[in-house]
Amino acid sequence: MYRYRCEQCATTSPTVATRGGALAEQDHHRAVAHGGHIPDGDHIRRLPRQPSPADRRTLLLAALVFSLPALDWLARHAT
């Protein structure tokens, strides 16, 4: 996920899925707001990847599966 940011205008584009989409946002903004010029401080920012709900479920399942042997051992040796 990417966003285009223009520091001169203090504006940020909506989030787009690809770097190409962010470049299109940049080109459009430069053409409309700056007459095609490159404003100081404009840049494209890659957003940190957020884990999806499926990723979270997978991690939870893996934690459960890997903790079962330890729980089994504790149950057998607890006195």
mmCIF file of the N, C-alpha and C atoms, coordinates in Angstrom:
data_MODEL
# 
_entry.id   MODEL 
# 
loop_
_atom_site.group_PDB 
_atom_site.id 
_atom_site.type_symbol 
_atom_site.label_atom_id 
_atom_site.label_alt_id 
_atom_site.label_comp_id 
_atom_site.label_asym_id 
_atom_site.label_entity_id 
_atom_site.label_seq_id 
_atom_site.pdbx_PDB_ins_code 
_atom_site.Cartn_x 
_atom_site.Cartn_y 
_atom_site.Cartn_z 
_atom_site.occupancy 
_atom_site.B_iso_or_equiv 
_atom_site.pdbx_formal_charge 
_atom_site.auth_seq_id 
_atom_site.auth_comp_id 
_atom_site.auth_asym_id 
_atom_site.auth_atom_id 
_atom_site.pdbx_PDB_model_num 
ATOM 1   N N  . MET A 1 1  ? 0.837  -1.163  0.000   1.00 0.00 ? 1  MET A N  1 
ATOM 2   C CA . MET A 1 1  ? 0.000  0.000   0.000   1.00 0.00 ? 1  MET A CA 1 
ATOM 3   C C  . MET A 1 1  ? 0.898  1.248   0.000   1.00 0.00 ? 1  MET A C  1 
ATOM 4   N N  . TYR A 1 2  ? 0.475  2.244   -0.763  1.00 0.00 ? 2  TYR A N  1 
ATOM 5   C CA . TYR A 1 2  ? 1.285  3.447   -0.952  1.00 0.00 ? 2  TYR A CA 1 
ATOM 6   C C  . TYR A 1 2  ? 0.419  4.693   -0.853  1.00 0.00 ? 2  TYR A C  1 
ATOM 7   N N  . ARG A 1 3  ? 1.084  5.802   -0.563  1.00 0.00 ? 3  ARG A N  1 
ATOM 8   C CA . ARG A 1 3  ? 0.441  7.113   -0.572  1.00 0.00 ? 3  ARG A CA 1 
ATOM 9   C C  . ARG A 1 3  ? 1.410  8.135   -1.139  1.00 0.00 ? 3  ARG A C  1 
ATOM 10  N N  . TYR A 1 4  ? 0.851  9.090   -1.847  1.00 0.00 ? 4  TYR A N  1 
ATOM 11  C CA . TYR A 1 4  ? 1.634  10.221  -2.330  1.00 0.00 ? 4  TYR A CA 1 
ATOM 12  C C  . TYR A 1 4  ? 1.407  11.380  -1.368  1.00 0.00 ? 4  TYR A C  1 
ATOM 13  N N  . ARG A 1 5  ? 2.491  12.082  -1.005  1.00 0.00 ? 5  ARG A N  1 
ATOM 14  C CA . ARG A 1 5  ? 2.408  13.214  -0.079  1.00 0.00 ? 5  ARG A CA 1 
ATOM 15  C C  . ARG A 1 5  ? 3.061  14.435  -0.706  1.00 0.00 ? 5  ARG A C  1 
ATOM 16  N N  . CYS A 1 6  ? 2.341  15.560  -0.693  1.00 0.00 ? 6  CYS A N  1 
ATOM 17  C CA . CYS A 1 6  ? 2.881  16.846  -1.118  1.00 0.00 ? 6  CYS A CA 1 
ATOM 18  C C  . CYS A 1 6  ? 2.992  17.729  0.117   1.00 0.00 ? 6  CYS A C  1 
ATOM 19  N N  . GLU A 1 7  ? 4.223  17.974  0.528   1.00 0.00 ? 7  GLU A N  1 
ATOM 20  C CA . GLU A 1 7  ? 4.454  18.803  1.720   1.00 0.00 ? 7  GLU A CA 1 
ATOM 21  C C  . GLU A 1 7  ? 4.070  20.263  1.464   1.00 0.00 ? 7  GLU A C  1 
ATOM 22  N N  . GLN A 1 8  ? 4.235  20.754  0.230   1.00 0.00 ? 8  GLN A N  1 
ATOM 23  C CA . GLN A 1 8  ? 3.890  22.143  -0.090  1.00 0.00 ? 8  GLN A CA 1 
ATOM 24  C C  . GLN A 1 8  ? 2.403  22.405  0.131   1.00 0.00 ? 8  GLN A C  1 
ATOM 25  N N  . CYS A 1 9  ? 1.570  21.461  -0.264  1.00 0.00 ? 9  CYS A N  1 
ATOM 26  C CA . CYS A 1 9  ? 0.119  21.616  -0.137  1.00 0.00 ? 9  CYS A CA 1 
ATOM 27  C C  . CYS A 1 9  ? -0.418 21.017  1.157   1.00 0.00 ? 9  CYS A C  1 
ATOM 28  N N  . ALA A 1 10 ? 0.444  20.316  1.885   1.00 0.00 ? 10 ALA A N  1 
ATOM 29  C CA . ALA A 1 10 ? 0.033  19.616  3.112   1.00 0.00 ? 10 ALA A CA 1 
ATOM 30  C C  . ALA A 1 10 ? -1.134 18.679  2.828   1.00 0.00 ? 10 ALA A C  1 
ATOM 31  N N  . THR A 1 11 ? -0.952 17.882  1.771   1.00 0.00 ? 11 THR A N  1 
ATOM 32  C CA . THR A 1 11 ? -2.005 16.943  1.374   1.00 0.00 ? 11 THR A CA 1 
ATOM 33  C C  . THR A 1 11 ? -1.403 15.573  1.086   1.00 0.00 ? 11 THR A C  1 
ATOM 34  N N  . THR A 1 12 ? -2.215 14.550  1.342   1.00 0.00 ? 12 THR A N  1 
ATOM 35  C CA . THR A 1 12 ? -1.810 13.167  1.107   1.00 0.00 ? 12 THR A CA 1 
ATOM 36  C C  . THR A 1 12 ? -2.896 12.484  0.288   1.00 0.00 ? 12 THR A C  1 
ATOM 37  N N  . SER A 1 13 ? -2.475 11.704  -0.685  1.00 0.00 ? 13 SER A N  1 
ATOM 38  C CA . SER A 1 13 ? -3.438 10.996  -1.525  1.00 0.00 ? 13 SER A CA 1 
ATOM 39  C C  . SER A 1 13 ? -4.120 9.881   -0.736  1.00 0.00 ? 13 SER A C  1 
ATOM 40  N N  . PRO A 1 14 ? -5.229 9.376   -1.261  1.00 0.00 ? 14 PRO A N  1 
ATOM 41  C CA . PRO A 1 14 ? -5.790 8.163   -0.685  1.00 0.00 ? 14 PRO A CA 1 
ATOM 42  C C  . PRO A 1 14 ? -4.789 7.013   -0.832  1.00 0.00 ? 14 PRO A C  1 
ATOM 43  N N  . THR A 1 15 ? -4.935 5.992   -0.036  1.00 0.00 ? 15 THR A N  1 
ATOM 44  C CA . THR A 1 15 ? -4.074 4.818   -0.122  1.00 0.00 ? 15 THR A CA 1 
ATOM 45  C C  . THR A 1 15 ? -4.367 4.071   -1.420  1.00 0.00 ? 15 THR A C  1 
ATOM 46  N N  . VAL A 1 16 ? -3.307 3.686   -2.108  1.00 0.00 ? 16 VAL A N  1 
ATOM 47  C CA . VAL A 1 16 ? -3.433 2.891   -3.331  1.00 0.00 ? 16 VAL A CA 1 
ATOM 48  C C  . VAL A 1 16 ? -2.625 1.603   -3.166  1.00 0.00 ? 16 VAL A C  1 
ATOM 49  N N  . ALA A 1 17 ? -2.959 0.593   -3.946  1.00 0.00 ? 17 ALA A N  1 
ATOM 50  C CA . ALA A 1 17 ? -2.365 -0.733  -3.772  1.00 0.00 ? 17 ALA A CA 1 
ATOM 51  C C  . ALA A 1 17 ? -0.952 -0.854  -4.334  1.00 0.00 ? 17 ALA A C  1 
ATOM 52  N N  . THR A 1 18 ? -0.622 -0.043  -5.339  1.00 0.00 ? 18 THR A N  1 
ATOM 53  C CA . THR A 1 18 ? 0.666  -0.222  -6.012  1.00 0.00 ? 18 THR A CA 1 
ATOM 54  C C  . THR A 1 18 ? 1.457  1.081   -6.052  1.00 0.00 ? 18 THR A C  1 
ATOM 55  N N  . ARG A 1 19 ? 2.750  0.933   -6.243  1.00 0.00 ? 19 ARG A N  1 
ATOM 56  C CA . ARG A 1 19 ? 3.600  2.113   -6.412  1.00 0.00 ? 19 ARG A CA 1 
ATOM 57  C C  . ARG A 1 19 ? 3.206  2.873   -7.676  1.00 0.00 ? 19 ARG A C  1 
ATOM 58  N N  . GLY A 1 20 ? 2.832  2.136   -8.708  1.00 0.00 ? 20 GLY A N  1 
ATOM 59  C CA . GLY A 1 20 ? 2.374  2.773   -9.949  1.00 0.00 ? 20 GLY A CA 1 
ATOM 60  C C  . GLY A 1 20 ? 1.150  3.642   -9.724  1.00 0.00 ? 20 GLY A C  1 
ATOM 61  N N  . GLY A 1 21 ? 0.241  3.184   -8.867  1.00 0.00 ? 21 GLY A N  1 
ATOM 62  C CA . GLY A 1 21 ? -0.934 3.980   -8.528  1.00 0.00 ? 21 GLY A CA 1 
ATOM 63  C C  . GLY A 1 21 ? -0.550 5.260   -7.809  1.00 0.00 ? 21 GLY A C  1 
ATOM 64  N N  . ALA A 1 22 ? 0.435  5.164   -6.918  1.00 0.00 ? 22 ALA A N  1 
ATOM 65  C CA . ALA A 1 22 ? 0.911  6.352   -6.210  1.00 0.00 ? 22 ALA A CA 1 
ATOM 66  C C  . ALA A 1 22 ? 1.606  7.318   -7.165  1.00 0.00 ? 22 ALA A C  1 
ATOM 67  N N  . LEU A 1 23 ? 2.353  6.779   -8.129  1.00 0.00 ? 23 LEU A N  1 
ATOM 68  C CA . LEU A 1 23 ? 2.995  7.638   -9.136  1.00 0.00 ? 23 LEU A CA 1 
ATOM 69  C C  . LEU A 1 23 ? 1.950  8.356   -9.982  1.00 0.00 ? 23 LEU A C  1 
ATOM 70  N N  . ALA A 1 24 ? 0.846  7.684   -10.292 1.00 0.00 ? 24 ALA A N  1 
ATOM 71  C CA . ALA A 1 24 ? -0.237 8.323   -11.041 1.00 0.00 ? 24 ALA A CA 1 
ATOM 72  C C  . ALA A 1 24 ? -0.852 9.456   -10.213 1.00 0.00 ? 24 ALA A C  1 
ATOM 73  N N  . GLU A 1 25 ? -1.045 9.229   -8.909  1.00 0.00 ? 25 GLU A N  1 
ATOM 74  C CA . GLU A 1 25 ? -1.541 10.280  -8.021  1.00 0.00 ? 25 GLU A CA 1 
ATOM 75  C C  . GLU A 1 25 ? -0.578 11.472  -8.014  1.00 0.00 ? 25 GLU A C  1 
ATOM 76  N N  . GLN A 1 26 ? 0.725  11.165  -7.958  1.00 0.00 ? 26 GLN A N  1 
ATOM 77  C CA . GLN A 1 26 ? 1.747  12.208  -7.957  1.00 0.00 ? 26 GLN A CA 1 
ATOM 78  C C  . GLN A 1 26 ? 1.692  13.019  -9.250  1.00 0.00 ? 26 GLN A C  1 
ATOM 79  N N  . ASP A 1 27 ? 1.656  12.334  -10.384 1.00 0.00 ? 27 ASP A N  1 
ATOM 80  C CA . ASP A 1 27 ? 1.601  13.024  -11.679 1.00 0.00 ? 27 ASP A CA 1 
ATOM 81  C C  . ASP A 1 27 ? 0.370  13.917  -11.781 1.00 0.00 ? 27 ASP A C  1 
ATOM 82  N N  . HIS A 1 28 ? -0.771 13.390  -11.366 1.00 0.00 ? 28 HIS A N  1 
ATOM 83  C CA . HIS A 1 28 ? -2.017 14.157  -11.436 1.00 0.00 ? 28 HIS A CA 1 
ATOM 84  C C  . HIS A 1 28 ? -1.932 15.405  -10.550 1.00 0.00 ? 28 HIS A C  1 
ATOM 85  N N  . HIS A 1 29 ? -1.464 15.235  -9.330  1.00 0.00 ? 29 HIS A N  1 
ATOM 86  C CA . HIS A 1 29 ? -1.375 16.372  -8.411  1.00 0.00 ? 29 HIS A CA 1 
ATOM 87  C C  . HIS A 1 29 ? -0.401 17.423  -8.939  1.00 0.00 ? 29 HIS A C  1 
ATOM 88  N N  . ARG A 1 30 ? 0.744  16.980  -9.417  1.00 0.00 ? 30 ARG A N  1 
ATOM 89  C CA . ARG A 1 30 ? 1.718  17.936  -9.960  1.00 0.00 ? 30 ARG A CA 1 
ATOM 90  C C  . ARG A 1 30 ? 1.121  18.730  -11.115 1.00 0.00 ? 30 ARG A C  1 
ATOM 91  N N  . ALA A 1 31 ? 0.381  18.047  -11.995 1.00 0.00 ? 31 ALA A N  1 
ATOM 92  C CA . ALA A 1 31 ? -0.211 18.717  -13.156 1.00 0.00 ? 31 ALA A CA 1 
ATOM 93  C C  . ALA A 1 31 ? -1.283 19.719  -12.733 1.00 0.00 ? 31 ALA A C  1 
ATOM 94  N N  . VAL A 1 32 ? -2.147 19.329  -11.818 1.00 0.00 ? 32 VAL A N  1 
ATOM 95  C CA . VAL A 1 32 ? -3.274 20.172  -11.424 1.00 0.00 ? 32 VAL A CA 1 
ATOM 96  C C  . VAL A 1 32 ? -2.844 21.307  -10.482 1.00 0.00 ? 32 VAL A C  1 
ATOM 97  N N  . ALA A 1 33 ? -2.064 20.975  -9.462  1.00 0.00 ? 33 ALA A N  1 
ATOM 98  C CA . ALA A 1 33 ? -1.765 21.959  -8.419  1.00 0.00 ? 33 ALA A CA 1 
ATOM 99  C C  . ALA A 1 33 ? -0.487 22.757  -8.662  1.00 0.00 ? 33 ALA A C  1 
ATOM 100 N N  . HIS A 1 34 ? 0.428  22.206  -9.475  1.00 0.00 ? 34 HIS A N  1 
ATOM 101 C CA . HIS A 1 34 ? 1.734  22.853  -9.622  1.00 0.00 ? 34 HIS A CA 1 
ATOM 102 C C  . HIS A 1 34 ? 2.135  23.081  -11.080 1.00 0.00 ? 34 HIS A C  1 
ATOM 103 N N  . GLY A 1 35 ? 1.182  23.018  -11.983 1.00 0.00 ? 35 GLY A N  1 
ATOM 104 C CA . GLY A 1 35 ? 1.469  23.275  -13.384 1.00 0.00 ? 35 GLY A CA 1 
ATOM 105 C C  . GLY A 1 35 ? 2.512  22.344  -13.974 1.00 0.00 ? 35 GLY A C  1 
ATOM 106 N N  . GLY A 1 36 ? 2.605  21.139  -13.443 1.00 0.00 ? 36 GLY A N  1 
ATOM 107 C CA . GLY A 1 36 ? 3.577  20.164  -13.936 1.00 0.00 ? 36 GLY A CA 1 
ATOM 108 C C  . GLY A 1 36 ? 4.935  20.250  -13.259 1.00 0.00 ? 36 GLY A C  1 
ATOM 109 N N  . HIS A 1 37 ? 5.137  21.248  -12.418 1.00 0.00 ? 37 HIS A N  1 
ATOM 110 C CA . HIS A 1 37 ? 6.409  21.384  -11.702 1.00 0.00 ? 37 HIS A CA 1 
ATOM 111 C C  . HIS A 1 37 ? 6.478  20.397  -10.550 1.00 0.00 ? 37 HIS A C  1 
ATOM 112 N N  . ILE A 1 38 ? 7.690  20.182  -10.052 1.00 0.00 ? 38 ILE A N  1 
ATOM 113 C CA . ILE A 1 38 ? 7.913  19.267  -8.939  1.00 0.00 ? 38 ILE A CA 1 
ATOM 114 C C  . ILE A 1 38 ? 8.038  20.095  -7.657  1.00 0.00 ? 38 ILE A C  1 
ATOM 115 N N  . PRO A 1 39 ? 7.047  19.985  -6.768  1.00 0.00 ? 39 PRO A N  1 
ATOM 116 C CA . PRO A 1 39 ? 7.121  20.771  -5.532  1.00 0.00 ? 39 PRO A CA 1 
ATOM 117 C C  . PRO A 1 39 ? 8.158  20.197  -4.569  1.00 0.00 ? 39 PRO A C  1 
ATOM 118 N N  . ASP A 1 40 ? 8.762  21.079  -3.784  1.00 0.00 ? 40 ASP A N  1 
ATOM 119 C CA . ASP A 1 40 ? 9.697  20.627  -2.759  1.00 0.00 ? 40 ASP A CA 1 
ATOM 120 C C  . ASP A 1 40 ? 8.960  19.747  -1.755  1.00 0.00 ? 40 ASP A C  1 
ATOM 121 N N  . GLY A 1 41 ? 9.590  18.649  -1.381  1.00 0.00 ? 41 GLY A N  1 
ATOM 122 C CA . GLY A 1 41 ? 9.055  17.808  -0.321  1.00 0.00 ? 41 GLY A CA 1 
ATOM 123 C C  . GLY A 1 41 ? 7.973  16.838  -0.740  1.00 0.00 ? 41 GLY A C  1 
ATOM 124 N N  . ASP A 1 42 ? 7.776  16.661  -2.053  1.00 0.00 ? 42 ASP A N  1 
ATOM 125 C CA . ASP A 1 42 ? 6.779  15.644  -2.390  1.00 0.00 ? 42 ASP A CA 1 
ATOM 126 C C  . ASP A 1 42 ? 7.454  14.280  -2.455  1.00 0.00 ? 42 ASP A C  1 
ATOM 127 N N  . HIS A 1 43 ? 6.730  13.252  -2.049  1.00 0.00 ? 43 HIS A N  1 
ATOM 128 C CA . HIS A 1 43 ? 7.311  11.918  -2.009  1.00 0.00 ? 43 HIS A CA 1 
ATOM 129 C C  . HIS A 1 43 ? 6.211  10.858  -1.981  1.00 0.00 ? 43 HIS A C  1 
ATOM 130 N N  . ILE A 1 44 ? 6.637  9.648   -2.286  1.00 0.00 ? 44 ILE A N  1 
ATOM 131 C CA . ILE A 1 44 ? 5.749  8.498   -2.207  1.00 0.00 ? 44 ILE A CA 1 
ATOM 132 C C  . ILE A 1 44 ? 6.189  7.682   -1.010  1.00 0.00 ? 44 ILE A C  1 
ATOM 133 N N  . ARG A 1 45 ? 5.235  7.309   -0.208  1.00 0.00 ? 45 ARG A N  1 
ATOM 134 C CA . ARG A 1 45 ? 5.521  6.580   1.021   1.00 0.00 ? 45 ARG A CA 1 
ATOM 135 C C  . ARG A 1 45 ? 4.889  5.194   0.955   1.00 0.00 ? 45 ARG A C  1 
ATOM 136 N N  . ARG A 1 46 ? 5.691  4.194   1.251   1.00 0.00 ? 46 ARG A N  1 
ATOM 137 C CA . ARG A 1 46 ? 5.157  2.838   1.351   1.00 0.00 ? 46 ARG A CA 1 
ATOM 138 C C  . ARG A 1 46 ? 4.682  2.624   2.782   1.00 0.00 ? 46 ARG A C  1 
ATOM 139 N N  . LEU A 1 47 ? 3.450  2.191   2.925   1.00 0.00 ? 47 LEU A N  1 
ATOM 140 C CA . LEU A 1 47 ? 2.885  1.986   4.250   1.00 0.00 ? 47 LEU A CA 1 
ATOM 141 C C  . LEU A 1 47 ? 3.284  0.621   4.781   1.00 0.00 ? 47 LEU A C  1 
ATOM 142 N N  . PRO A 1 48 ? 3.459  0.516   6.094   1.00 0.00 ? 48 PRO A N  1 
ATOM 143 C CA . PRO A 1 48 ? 3.787  -0.788  6.658   1.00 0.00 ? 48 PRO A CA 1 
ATOM 144 C C  . PRO A 1 48 ? 2.640  -1.770  6.417   1.00 0.00 ? 48 PRO A C  1 
ATOM 145 N N  . ARG A 1 49 ? 3.020  -2.993  6.157   1.00 0.00 ? 49 ARG A N  1 
ATOM 146 C CA . ARG A 1 49 ? 2.009  -4.025  5.896   1.00 0.00 ? 49 ARG A CA 1 
ATOM 147 C C  . ARG A 1 49 ? 1.280  -4.358  7.191   1.00 0.00 ? 49 ARG A C  1 
ATOM 148 N N  . GLN A 1 50 ? -0.039 -4.374  7.101   1.00 0.00 ? 50 GLN A N  1 
ATOM 149 C CA . GLN A 1 50 ? -0.869 -4.740  8.240   1.00 0.00 ? 50 GLN A CA 1 
ATOM 150 C C  . GLN A 1 50 ? -1.282 -6.204  8.091   1.00 0.00 ? 50 GLN A C  1 
ATOM 151 N N  . PRO A 1 51 ? -1.151 -7.000  9.148   1.00 0.00 ? 51 PRO A N  1 
ATOM 152 C CA . PRO A 1 51 ? -1.558 -8.397  9.021   1.00 0.00 ? 51 PRO A CA 1 
ATOM 153 C C  . PRO A 1 51 ? -3.064 -8.498  8.784   1.00 0.00 ? 51 PRO A C  1 
ATOM 154 N N  . SER A 1 52 ? -3.431 -9.387  7.894   1.00 0.00 ? 52 SER A N  1 
ATOM 155 C CA . SER A 1 52 ? -4.845 -9.598  7.603   1.00 0.00 ? 52 SER A CA 1 
ATOM 156 C C  . SER A 1 52 ? -5.458 -10.471 8.689   1.00 0.00 ? 52 SER A C  1 
ATOM 157 N N  . PRO A 1 53 ? -6.788 -10.530 8.767   1.00 0.00 ? 53 PRO A N  1 
ATOM 158 C CA . PRO A 1 53 ? -7.419 -11.439 9.733   1.00 0.00 ? 53 PRO A CA 1 
ATOM 159 C C  . PRO A 1 53 ? -6.984 -12.891 9.526   1.00 0.00 ? 53 PRO A C  1 
ATOM 160 N N  . ALA A 1 54 ? -6.756 -13.295 8.284   1.00 0.00 ? 54 ALA A N  1 
ATOM 161 C CA . ALA A 1 54 ? -6.293 -14.662 8.013   1.00 0.00 ? 54 ALA A CA 1 
ATOM 162 C C  . ALA A 1 54 ? -4.894 -14.872 8.589   1.00 0.00 ? 54 ALA A C  1 
ATOM 163 N N  . ASP A 1 55 ? -4.031 -13.855 8.475   1.00 0.00 ? 55 ASP A N  1 
ATOM 164 C CA . ASP A 1 55 ? -2.684 -13.946 9.062   1.00 0.00 ? 55 ASP A CA 1 
ATOM 165 C C  . ASP A 1 55 ? -2.772 -14.116 10.568  1.00 0.00 ? 55 ASP A C  1 
ATOM 166 N N  . ARG A 1 56 ? -3.652 -13.371 11.194  1.00 0.00 ? 56 ARG A N  1 
ATOM 167 C CA . ARG A 1 56 ? -3.803 -13.448 12.653  1.00 0.00 ? 56 ARG A CA 1 
ATOM 168 C C  . ARG A 1 56 ? -4.300 -14.825 13.075  1.00 0.00 ? 56 ARG A C  1 
ATOM 169 N N  . ARG A 1 57 ? -5.273 -15.361 12.333  1.00 0.00 ? 57 ARG A N  1 
ATOM 170 C CA . ARG A 1 57 ? -5.788 -16.700 12.659  1.00 0.00 ? 57 ARG A CA 1 
ATOM 171 C C  . ARG A 1 57 ? -4.707 -17.751 12.504  1.00 0.00 ? 57 ARG A C  1 
ATOM 172 N N  . THR A 1 58 ? -3.893 -17.630 11.468  1.00 0.00 ? 58 THR A N  1 
ATOM 173 C CA . THR A 1 58 ? -2.807 -18.582 11.242  1.00 0.00 ? 58 THR A CA 1 
ATOM 174 C C  . THR A 1 58 ? -1.802 -18.529 12.385  1.00 0.00 ? 58 THR A C  1 
ATOM 175 N N  . LEU A 1 59 ? -1.437 -17.332 12.813  1.00 0.00 ? 59 LEU A N  1 
ATOM 176 C CA . LEU A 1 59 ? -0.497 -17.196 13.921  1.00 0.00 ? 59 LEU A CA 1 
ATOM 177 C C  . LEU A 1 59 ? -1.070 -17.769 15.216  1.00 0.00 ? 59 LEU A C  1 
ATOM 178 N N  . LEU A 1 60 ? -2.336 -17.529 15.460  1.00 0.00 ? 60 LEU A N  1 
ATOM 179 C CA . LEU A 1 60 ? -2.978 -18.058 16.660  1.00 0.00 ? 60 LEU A CA 1 
ATOM 180 C C  . LEU A 1 60 ? -3.007 -19.582 16.629  1.00 0.00 ? 60 LEU A C  1 
ATOM 181 N N  . LEU A 1 61 ? -3.350 -20.152 15.494  1.00 0.00 ? 61 LEU A N  1 
ATOM 182 C CA . LEU A 1 61 ? -3.377 -21.610 15.352  1.00 0.00 ? 61 LEU A CA 1 
ATOM 183 C C  . LEU A 1 61 ? -1.985 -22.194 15.537  1.00 0.00 ? 61 LEU A C  1 
ATOM 184 N N  . ALA A 1 62 ? -0.966 -21.566 14.953  1.00 0.00 ? 62 ALA A N  1 
ATOM 185 C CA . ALA A 1 62 ? 0.414  -22.050 15.109  1.00 0.00 ? 62 ALA A CA 1 
ATOM 186 C C  . ALA A 1 62 ? 0.843  -21.986 16.570  1.00 0.00 ? 62 ALA A C  1 
ATOM 187 N N  . ALA A 1 63 ? 0.503  -20.909 17.256  1.00 0.00 ? 63 ALA A N  1 
ATOM 188 C CA . ALA A 1 63 ? 0.861  -20.804 18.677  1.00 0.00 ? 63 ALA A CA 1 
ATOM 189 C C  . ALA A 1 63 ? 0.188  -21.901 19.481  1.00 0.00 ? 63 ALA A C  1 
ATOM 190 N N  . LEU A 1 64 ? -1.049 -22.188 19.179  1.00 0.00 ? 64 LEU A N  1 
ATOM 191 C CA . LEU A 1 64 ? -1.770 -23.250 19.883  1.00 0.00 ? 64 LEU A CA 1 
ATOM 192 C C  . LEU A 1 64 ? -1.140 -24.611 19.611  1.00 0.00 ? 64 LEU A C  1 
ATOM 193 N N  . VAL A 1 65 ? -0.864 -24.914 18.352  1.00 0.00 ? 65 VAL A N  1 
ATOM 194 C CA . VAL A 1 65 ? -0.289 -26.208 17.977  1.00 0.00 ? 65 VAL A CA 1 
ATOM 195 C C  . VAL A 1 65 ? 1.079  -26.403 18.630  1.00 0.00 ? 65 VAL A C  1 
ATOM 196 N N  . PHE A 1 66 ? 1.911  -25.367 18.629  1.00 0.00 ? 66 PHE A N  1 
ATOM 197 C CA . PHE A 1 66 ? 3.253  -25.513 19.193  1.00 0.00 ? 66 PHE A CA 1 
ATOM 198 C C  . PHE A 1 66 ? 3.250  -25.515 20.724  1.00 0.00 ? 66 PHE A C  1 
ATOM 199 N N  . SER A 1 67 ? 2.176  -25.009 21.338  1.00 0.00 ? 67 SER A N  1 
ATOM 200 C CA . SER A 1 67 ? 2.128  -25.029 22.799  1.00 0.00 ? 67 SER A CA 1 
ATOM 201 C C  . SER A 1 67 ? 1.528  -26.327 23.343  1.00 0.00 ? 67 SER A C  1 
ATOM 202 N N  . LEU A 1 68 ? 0.850  -27.105 22.525  1.00 0.00 ? 68 LEU A N  1 
ATOM 203 C CA . LEU A 1 68 ? 0.222  -28.338 23.001  1.00 0.00 ? 68 LEU A CA 1 
ATOM 204 C C  . LEU A 1 68 ? 1.214  -29.320 23.618  1.00 0.00 ? 68 LEU A C  1 
ATOM 205 N N  . PRO A 1 69 ? 2.376  -29.584 23.026  1.00 0.00 ? 69 PRO A N  1 
ATOM 206 C CA . PRO A 1 69 ? 3.317  -30.505 23.678  1.00 0.00 ? 69 PRO A CA 1 
ATOM 207 C C  . PRO A 1 69 ? 3.758  -30.011 25.058  1.00 0.00 ? 69 PRO A C  1 
ATOM 208 N N  . ALA A 1 70 ? 3.976  -28.723 25.203  1.00 0.00 ? 70 ALA A N  1 
ATOM 209 C CA . ALA A 1 70 ? 4.374  -28.188 26.511  1.00 0.00 ? 70 ALA A CA 1 
ATOM 210 C C  . ALA A 1 70 ? 3.247  -28.353 27.515  1.00 0.00 ? 70 ALA A C  1 
ATOM 211 N N  . LEU A 1 71 ? 2.020  -28.098 27.098  1.00 0.00 ? 71 LEU A N  1 
ATOM 212 C CA . LEU A 1 71 ? 0.882  -28.273 27.999  1.00 0.00 ? 71 LEU A CA 1 
ATOM 213 C C  . LEU A 1 71 ? 0.711  -29.738 28.382  1.00 0.00 ? 71 LEU A C  1 
ATOM 214 N N  . ASP A 1 72 ? 0.905  -30.628 27.434  1.00 0.00 ? 72 ASP A N  1 
ATOM 215 C CA . ASP A 1 72 ? 0.836  -32.063 27.701  1.00 0.00 ? 72 ASP A CA 1 
ATOM 216 C C  . ASP A 1 72 ? 1.895  -32.455 28.717  1.00 0.00 ? 72 ASP A C  1 
ATOM 217 N N  . TRP A 1 73 ? 3.120  -31.984 28.538  1.00 0.00 ? 73 TRP A N  1 
ATOM 218 C CA . TRP A 1 73 ? 4.211  -32.314 29.466  1.00 0.00 ? 73 TRP A CA 1 
ATOM 219 C C  . TRP A 1 73 ? 3.899  -31.808 30.864  1.00 0.00 ? 73 TRP A C  1 
ATOM 220 N N  . LEU A 1 74 ? 3.384  -30.562 30.940  1.00 0.00 ? 74 LEU A N  1 
ATOM 221 C CA . LEU A 1 74 ? 3.038  -30.003 32.244  1.00 0.00 ? 74 LEU A CA 1 
ATOM 222 C C  . LEU A 1 74 ? 1.930  -30.814 32.919  1.00 0.00 ? 74 LEU A C  1 
ATOM 223 N N  . ALA A 1 75 ? 0.958  -31.261 32.139  1.00 0.00 ? 75 ALA A N  1 
ATOM 224 C CA . ALA A 1 75 ? -0.138 -32.035 32.717  1.00 0.00 ? 75 ALA A CA 1 
ATOM 225 C C  . ALA A 1 75 ? 0.371  -33.380 33.263  1.00 0.00 ? 75 ALA A C  1 
ATOM 226 N N  . ARG A 1 76 ? 1.339  -33.984 32.604  1.00 0.00 ? 76 ARG A N  1 
ATOM 227 C CA . ARG A 1 76 ? 1.867  -35.279 33.048  1.00 0.00 ? 76 ARG A CA 1 
ATOM 228 C C  . ARG A 1 76 ? 2.778  -35.157 34.265  1.00 0.00 ? 76 ARG A C  1 
ATOM 229 N N  . HIS A 1 77 ? 3.474  -34.042 34.382  1.00 0.00 ? 77 HIS A N  1 
ATOM 230 C CA . HIS A 1 77 ? 4.483  -33.907 35.442  1.00 0.00 ? 77 HIS A CA 1 
ATOM 231 C C  . HIS A 1 77 ? 4.062  -33.002 36.601  1.00 0.00 ? 77 HIS A C  1 
ATOM 232 N N  . ALA A 1 78 ? 2.879  -32.458 36.552  1.00 0.00 ? 78 ALA A N  1 
ATOM 233 C CA . ALA A 1 78 ? 2.405  -31.592 37.637  1.00 0.00 ? 78 ALA A CA 1 
ATOM 234 C C  . ALA A 1 78 ? 1.996  -32.452 38.835  1.00 0.00 ? 78 ALA A C  1 
ATOM 235 N N  . THR A 1 79 ? 2.466  -32.082 39.955  1.00 0.00 ? 79 THR A N  1 
ATOM 236 C CA . THR A 1 79 ? 2.077  -32.816 41.176  1.00 0.00 ? 79 THR A CA 1 
ATOM 237 C C  . THR A 1 79 ? 1.792  -31.870 42.312  1.00 0.00 ? 79 THR A C  1 
# 
